[in-house]
Amino acid sequence: MNVKMSISKSKNLARRLQILANEATEELNKVCESEHWQSLGFVFFDQLESKEKVAKANYYYGQLNLIKEIDQFL
């Protein structure tokens, strides 16, 4: 698939992705109550005390990884 995008649209998309990545990172820091997940990855989520926190952490971690994958194409 070949998608052509203007420079301004590409920069705007990159800016929006960065905002989403920052929000996901902030939420992960809140759920995990630390930044250790950044070095350990999703393995860190196993030690969270509730299933709700694990689910929320997995959601935001998945969102963050998706953003990184999309960003590779810009």
Phi, psi and omega per residue, in radians:
M1 nan 2.213 -3.116
N2 -1.940 1.978 -3.122
V3 -1.997 2.188 3.100
K4 -1.835 2.368 -3.084
M5 -2.421 2.466 3.100
S6 -1.160 2.786 -3.132
I7 -1.061 -0.722 -3.119
S8 -1.161 -0.685 3.107
K9 -1.180 -0.667 3.118
S10 -1.121 -0.771 3.118
K11 -1.157 -0.656 3.114
N12 -1.132 -0.746 3.102
L13 -1.107 -0.754 3.115
A14 -1.064 -0.695 3.119
R15 -1.141 -0.764 3.131
R16 -1.142 -0.679 3.087
L17 -1.114 -0.657 3.116
Q18 -1.143 -0.692 3.093
I19 -1.083 -0.791 3.118
L20 -1.112 -0.694 3.113
A21 -1.122 -0.711 3.104
N22 -1.114 -0.726 3.129
E23 -1.136 -0.740 3.117
A24 -1.106 -0.723 3.124
T25 -1.112 -0.755 3.108
E26 -1.071 -0.761 3.140
E27 -1.136 -0.707 3.095
L28 -1.113 -0.703 3.093
N29 -1.081 -0.678 3.124
K30 -1.175 -0.849 -3.090
V31 -1.119 -0.766 -3.087
C32 -1.452 -0.228 -3.140
E33 1.045 0.426 3.056
S34 -2.985 3.114 3.105
E35 -1.864 0.191 -3.101
H36 -1.119 -0.453 3.128
W37 -1.043 -0.452 -3.110
Q38 -1.143 -0.563 3.126
S39 -1.620 -0.482 -3.085
L40 -1.690 -0.332 -3.114
G41 1.288 -2.712 -3.045
F42 -1.194 -0.232 3.079
V43 -1.051 -0.557 -3.140
F44 -1.072 -0.515 -3.040
F45 -1.177 -0.400 -3.141
D46 -1.082 -0.448 -3.100
Q47 -1.569 -0.010 3.098
L48 -1.196 2.560 -2.953
E49 -1.382 -0.316 -3.126
S50 -2.270 2.666 3.111
K51 -1.118 -0.554 3.128
E52 -1.115 -0.741 3.121
K53 -1.175 -0.688 3.119
V54 -1.099 -0.776 3.134
A55 -1.093 -0.770 -3.140
K56 -1.139 -0.730 3.120
A57 -1.115 -0.753 3.114
N58 -1.097 -0.680 3.123
Y59 -1.066 -0.908 -3.093
Y60 -1.223 -0.574 3.093
Y61 -1.161 -0.722 3.072
G62 -1.105 -0.727 3.105
Q63 -1.071 -0.764 -3.138
L64 -1.109 -0.726 3.114
N65 -1.171 -0.661 3.091
L66 -1.106 -0.735 3.103
I67 -1.060 -0.743 3.136
K68 -1.112 -0.687 3.120
E69 -1.145 -0.770 3.124
I70 -1.113 -0.705 -3.107
D71 -1.076 -0.487 3.137
Q72 -1.118 -0.462 -3.104
F73 -1.520 -0.129 -3.130
L74 -1.525 nan nan
